[in-house]
Amino acid sequence: MIGNAIHIENVTKNFGSVKALDKVSLDVNRGEIYGLLGPDGAGKTTLFRILTTLMLPDSGTAMVCGEDVVRQYRNIRRISGYMPGRFSLYPDLSVEENLKFFASLFGGKVSDNFDMIEPIYKQLSPFKTRRAANLSGGMKQKLALCCALIHKPEILFLDEPTTGVDAVSRSEFWDILSNIKGTGMPIFVSTPYMDEASRCDRISLINSGKILETGTLDDILQRNKMPLLAVRGSNNYQTLLALRKVEGIEMAFLSGEYIHVFTDGELRPDSLASINGVTEIKAITPTIEDVFIKIMGNDCK
């Protein structure tokens, strides 16, 4: 456990009858970007609040950089950078004023650790006197990241940092994270966007408070390798209903203009051509989104 930036073992959290986290266990290594992927309500934010000492677990243990989240919460708050899912900076303060305020919370000044945020701040500097409320979504994101880094933390927690921003800003943000990772800082990031899995060193898939899979993207795809077909019909909804009745089809679901169909490996793709309305059938390689839907379906059986 010495080499772990985060060690979580059987962490459980309930809100009344709702089990937000169900015996969650995982380890984040030092110097890696670790992604927690799952839909809204999966338990991502609850886990982040426990790790940043804003909430207590009902049971289980969690360590951040060797510090216990319950007994040593003051130390964890000092060494952690945290960017919550919602924009949490002061909207009436300017970019510069927000940075000064967050630096002062840790007893310092912006200049103390300016080297940590300088590459990001260069993009913000033209707007340094603008109120945070008047920044674009991408610039708000960068400002929030600067404020999380201004005290030069040992570990960075980012809870859905790219939600609600455009594709270009999302890509730029992940480029920034790759540069931060180069300093050796471990980064734990949650996201509902499955395509961001490829930007992480390792990932965990979470749903309904349970960890469903953990590993590198390639490992997870390989472990869940199954024949997948993309089928298009003249009426995809009616075709979907028909496909779900076919023996040898493990799962069928809508995905963009196609219906993605997991088969048992025995079913011949050309046998689906006889289904009324089918206009196209082709074999495709499953993405992490396909695998996640398949795993969720298995978990609900």
N, C-alpha and C positions, 0 to 999 in steps of 0.2 A: 504493500500500500504506500510505501515511501515515494514511489514514482508517480502516484496518481495526483492530479490536480483536484479531482472530485471523486469521492467514493460514496456511493449510495447503496444501501442494503435494506431491502424489504420495507421501504418507506410507504406508509399508508396514511391517507387523509380522507376523512368523511365530513360532509356537510349535511347533517341530518341523515336522511336515508340515501343520499347520493354519495357513492364512493368515487371521489375525485381522483385518488391515486390508490392503486391496489398492489401492494407489495412490489414496488418499483425498485429495481437494482440495476446499476450500471456504473462504469468507471470511465472517467475522462483523463487521458494522459496529458502530461505536460507538453506544451509546444504543439498541440493539435487543434484543429477546428472540428468540434463535435456537434453534429446537428441532431435536434430532436424534432422529428417530422410527424405531423398529425393534424387532423381537422380541428375546427373550433370546438371547444368543449372536451377535448381529448385529455386534458390534465396538464398541459404544458406550462401555463402560467402559474398554476398551483405549485408545481415542482420548483419553478424559478423563485417564487416567493419564499419557499422553504429554504432553498439554498442561499438566498440573500438575507436570511434571518428576519423576514417580514411576517412569517407565519410559522407556527410550530407543527411538526408532524404529530399524528396521533400515536404512531409506533414506527419502529425502524430507526436506523442511524444514517446520518449524512455528514460527510467531512469535506471541507473546502480547504485545500492547501494544508492538510493535516490538522485543521481546526474543526472542532465539533460545532454544528450549527446551533445547538441549544446552549451548551456550556460556555462557548467561546465566541459568542455572537459579536461582541465588540471588536475583536480582532478581525473577524471576517468582514465586517462593514468597513474597516480601515483598508483592507487589502483588495477589496473587490470594486470593480467598475460595473455599474448596472444600468442598462437602458431598457426601461419597461416598454410594453407594447404600445401604450398610448403616449402621445407627446406630453411630457410631464414638466417641461421647462416653463419659465414665467413668461407668458405671452406679452406682457406690457414692458418687459425689459428688452434692451437691445441685445444683439449677438455678444458684444463685448461685456455688457453688464451681466449677462447670464454666466459667461465664463469666469468673470471675477468672483461672482457669488459662489459658484460651485468650488472654485479653488479655495476660497476663504473657509468653506465648511471643513476643509481638511487642514486648516491652519497655514495655508500657503498663498502664493500669488501665481498668476498665469505664467509669469516669466520663469518660475521655478522649474517647471517641466514642459516648457514650450516646445522643446524638441520632439516630445511625444505626439503633439497634435499639429505640428507645423505643416506637414504635407496636406492635411485636411483643411487647416485654417486658411491656407492659400486660396482655396476655392470659396471660402466664406468672407475673406477680407473685403471684397467690394461692397459687402452688405453689413459691415461691422456695426454701423450705427442704426440699422433697421431693426424695428421691433420684431421679436421672434414670431409673433402672430401673423406678420405680413410676409414671412418667408414662404417659398414654394415647398412642396412636400419633400423633395429631395434635399433641399437646404436645411429644412427642419431636422431631417434625419442626420445630416452631417453635424449640425450643431449639437444635437443630443449625444452623438458619439464623442465629440470633443469634450463635452461636460462629463461624460463617463470616464474619460481617460485623463482628465486634467491633473489628477493627483498621482498619476503613474501607478495604477494598480498592478497587482500580481496576476489577476485573472479577470476576464471580461465575460459578463453575462448579457446576452442580447435576446430579449423576448419579442419575437416576430418583428424585427427591425425594418423589414422591407414591405410590410403590409401597407397597401394604399398608395404606393409610389409607382411611377411609370417604369417600364422595362429597362430603359437606359439607366435610370437612377439606381435600379436594383443591381444591374451589372457593375456600375461604378462602385457601389457600396461593397460588393463582394471582392472587387479588386483591392479596395482599401483594407478589408479584413485579411486578405492574403499577405499584404505588406506588414500588417500588425503581427500576424503569425510569425513572420520572419524574424521578429525580435525575440521569439521564444515564449511569448505570452499565450497561455491556453485560452481558447475562446469556446464558450458553450452558447449555442444559438438555437432558437426554436423558430420554426417556420411552417406555414400550411402549404407552401409551394414545393411540390415534389421535384420540380426541375432544379431546385437549389441543392439537392442531395449531392450532385456531382461536384459541388464546390467545397464539400466537407471531406475530411480525412476518414471519419467514421460517422455512422448515423444509427439512431434508434427510431423505429416506427412505433408510435404510441396511439392508442385509441381506447376510449372509455376507461382511462386510468391505468391501462395495462401496457407493458412493453411487449410488442408482438415479435419484433426481430431486431437484432443488433449486429453490426459489422460494417465492413466497407460496402460501398454501393455494388461493386462487382461480386462480392461474397453473397450478398442478399439476393441479387439477381440469379446467381448460379444455383443457390440452394432452392430457389423457387422456380426453376426452369420447367416450363410446360409449353406444349404446342399452343400457339395463339393465332387465331384467324381474325382478319378484318373483313366484315361482311356489310354490304350495302344493299338496301332494298328500296323499292319504289315508295314504300311507306315504312320507315324504319321502326316505328312503334309496333305496327302489326307484325313485322318480320321478327322483332325481338320476342314478342309473345310466342310466336311459332317456334323459334329456336329453343326457347326454354323448355319446350316439351320433347325435344329430340334426345333420344338415348345416346350417351357418349359425350354430351356437352356438360362440362362441369359448371360453367358459369357463363352468362352472357349479359353484357351491359352496354349502354350507349356511351360513345366516346367521340364527340365531334360529329362528323358526317358519317361515321361508321358505327357498327356494332362490333365490339370486341368479344371474341368467343374463345374461352379456354376449353380445350377438348381433353379427353382421356388418353390421347395418343393412338387409339385404335380407330377412331372415326376418320373416314376418308373425306377430305374437304369437298371433293366433287359431289358427294352424296347430298350436300346441302343445296345444290343448284336446283333440285326438284321442288324445294319449298317455294310456294307461291309468292311472287314479289321480289325474290332475290335477284339482284342485277350484277353483283360483283363479289368475288371471294378471293382473298389473297393471304398468304402466310406472312406474318410480321414478327419482329422481335419485341418481347414485352419490355415496357419501360418500368421504372420504379412505381409509377402511378398505377399501372396495371397490376403489378405484384401486390401493392398495398391494398387495392380493392379485393384481390383474390384472398389475401390473408385475412382481411376483415370479414369476408364472407365465410371463411372456414371457422373463424373465431365465434361467429354468431350461430353456428349449427349446433 
